[in-house]
Amino acid sequence: MQEGLRKLYTGDFNSMEQEGQSDGSTLITLSKRGEGMTYHFRVKDLYGENEKVLSHEGRQKEEKPWIAERMKKAKKEKAKEEKERRDV
């Protein structure tokens, strides 16, 4: 069983998107916070007796430096506010 489908069946994900396709298949995207991968796969007859994975791809999540910088700034501001509250 491919990794994305295994995660779907075990519930090992935080976010799931499904999109029905014109050929009757379903395009699924799964991700999990803290994990550096997202899984994209297309399945025909999902959960059915004749389920068939038509395509499957694991993608490394792209690290965006500007988002990392914003997160760092937000954490610093939060720590400062918490310190100020404790000092009052």
C-alpha positions in Angstrom: 0.0 0.0 0.0 1.4 3.4 -0.9 2.2 5.9 1.9 -0.5 8.4 1.2 -3.2 5.8 1.0 -1.9 4.1 4.2 -2.1 7.5 6.0 -5.7 7.9 4.7 -6.8 4.6 6.1 -5.0 5.0 9.4 -6.1 8.6 9.9 -2.5 9.7 10.2 -3.1 13.3 8.9 -4.3 16.7 10.0 -5.6 18.1 6.8 -7.4 16.4 3.9 -8.7 17.9 0.6 -10.8 15.9 -1.9 -11.8 16.9 -5.4 -14.0 14.7 -7.6 -12.6 14.4 -11.2 -14.6 14.1 -14.4 -13.5 10.5 -14.9 -15.1 9.5 -11.6 -11.8 9.4 -9.7 -11.0 11.4 -6.6 -8.0 13.6 -6.2 -6.8 13.6 -2.5 -4.2 15.8 -0.7 -3.1 14.9 2.8 -0.8 16.7 5.1 0.2 16.5 8.7 1.6 19.4 10.8 5.2 18.9 11.8 5.8 16.5 9.0 7.7 17.7 5.9 5.6 15.9 3.4 2.3 16.2 1.6 0.7 13.3 -0.3 -1.2 13.8 -3.5 -3.0 10.9 -5.1 -5.8 10.1 -7.4 -8.0 7.0 -6.7 -10.8 5.4 -8.6 -13.6 3.7 -6.6 -12.3 5.1 -3.2 -13.2 2.8 -0.4 -14.9 0.5 -2.9 -14.3 -3.1 -3.7 -12.3 -2.2 -6.9 -10.3 0.7 -5.5 -7.4 1.6 -7.7 -4.6 4.2 -7.2 -4.2 6.0 -10.5 -1.4 8.3 -9.4 0.5 8.9 -6.2 3.1 11.5 -5.2 4.8 12.5 -2.0 6.0 16.1 -2.0 8.5 17.8 0.3 6.8 20.8 1.8 8.5 24.0 0.5 10.0 26.1 3.3 9.3 29.8 2.6 11.9 32.0 4.3 9.6 34.9 4.8 7.1 32.8 6.7 9.8 31.4 8.9 10.9 35.0 9.6 7.3 36.1 10.5 6.9 33.1 12.8 10.2 34.0 14.6 9.0 37.6 15.0 5.6 36.5 16.3 7.2 34.1 18.9 9.6 36.8 20.0 6.7 39.3 20.5 4.6 36.7 22.3 7.5 35.9 24.7 8.0 39.6 25.4 4.3 40.1 26.2 4.2 37.1 28.5 7.3 38.4 30.3 5.7 41.8 30.7 2.6 40.2 32.2 4.6 38.2 34.7 6.6 41.3 35.8 3.4 43.2 36.6 
